[in-house]
Structure formats: C-alpha cells, structure tokens
Amino acid sequence: MRKLIAQTYRVRGRVQGVGFRYFVKYNAEAFGVRGFVRNEDDGSVFVYAVADPDAIERFSGAVHAGPHFSDVRGVEVQEAAIRKLSSFRIE
C-alpha cells in the first residue's frame, strides 16, 4: 500500500475570480490527488490535498504557480491529518 500524506494550502494574491479553483481541481485529478478547494471570505483560497508524496510534490508546484490570470503572492503550507476522500471537489 502506498504511503499517503496530507497538506493544506492557504493561497493569497489574485486567486479568486481567475479560475484558480478549477485549475487546482484539474491538476489534482491529473496527479491523483484527493481533497477539496474553496474560496475564503478574506480573498484567499484554501486547499486540502491527500496523496502519495510524489503526487503532492507535483501538485504543490501547480498550486504555487496558479493559472495564467492569477497572481499568487504567497502560499502557507501545513501538514494535515489524512482524511479518507474518494475524489477532489470544489466547495
């Protein structure tokens, strides 16, 4: 069985209204990451991701880069408890 890790990301900058959540979902599905993404009231985007370490590393790079029209100014990454999820969703 593969080792799983979980991380949360708080992404700040111009990340709402630019397709950021859909970009994150697309990359999560491409890399086999489960979890969710949601807009926060303070203008940031929150991401929860669980996958094997290699997938998390590739996914994290995409989160830090963001889609073309975004402007990621900062990403806070924290280790998180592993939750059993079957897919990646936009909340």
C-alpha positions in Angstrom: 0.0 0.0 0.0 1.2 3.5 -0.9 2.2 5.9 1.9 -0.1 8.9 1.9 0.5 12.4 3.2 -1.9 15.3 3.5 -1.3 19.1 3.3 -3.3 22.2 3.5 -2.5 25.3 1.4 -3.7 28.9 2.1 -3.1 30.7 -1.2 -3.0 34.6 -1.2 -2.9 37.1 -4.1 -5.2 37.5 -7.1 -6.7 34.0 -6.7 -10.4 34.5 -6.8 -12.4 35.1 -10.0 -9.5 33.9 -12.2 -10.3 30.2 -12.5 -8.0 29.2 -9.6 -10.2 26.6 -8.1 -10.9 24.9 -11.4 -7.1 24.9 -12.2 -6.4 23.3 -8.8 -9.1 20.6 -9.4 -7.7 19.9 -12.9 -4.2 19.4 -11.5 -5.4 17.4 -8.6 -7.2 15.0 -10.9 -4.1 14.8 -13.2 -1.8 13.9 -10.3 -4.2 11.6 -8.5 -4.7 13.9 -5.5 -7.9 13.8 -3.4 -9.3 16.6 -1.4 -11.0 19.9 -1.9 -10.6 23.6 -2.7 -12.7 26.6 -1.7 -12.7 30.4 -1.7 -12.4 32.1 1.7 -14.0 35.3 2.8 -10.7 37.1 3.2 -9.9 36.7 -0.6 -7.6 33.7 -0.2 -8.1 30.1 -1.4 -7.9 27.1 0.9 -6.8 23.7 -0.4 -6.8 20.3 1.3 -4.9 17.6 -0.5 -4.0 13.9 0.2 -1.9 11.7 -2.0 1.4 9.9 -2.1 4.5 12.2 -1.6 5.4 12.4 -5.3 1.9 13.4 -6.3 1.8 16.0 -3.6 5.1 17.5 -4.7 3.9 17.9 -8.3 0.5 19.2 -7.2 2.2 21.7 -4.8 4.2 23.1 -7.7 0.9 23.7 -9.6 -0.7 25.4 -6.6 2.3 27.7 -6.2 2.2 28.6 -9.9 -1.5 29.1 -10.3 -3.3 29.6 -13.7 -2.3 32.2 -16.2 -4.6 35.0 -15.0 -3.8 34.6 -11.3 -1.1 36.3 -9.3 0.0 34.0 -6.4 1.6 36.2 -3.8 2.0 33.7 -1.0 1.3 30.1 -0.1 1.2 28.8 3.5 1.6 25.0 3.5 0.9 22.9 6.6 0.9 19.1 7.2 -2.6 17.8 7.9 -4.4 14.8 9.2 -5.2 12.2 6.5 -8.9 12.1 5.6 -10.5 9.4 3.6 -11.8 11.1 0.5 -12.7 9.5 -2.9 -12.2 12.4 -5.2 -11.2 16.1 -5.5 -14.0 18.7 -5.3 -14.7 22.4 -5.4 -16.6 23.6 -2.4 
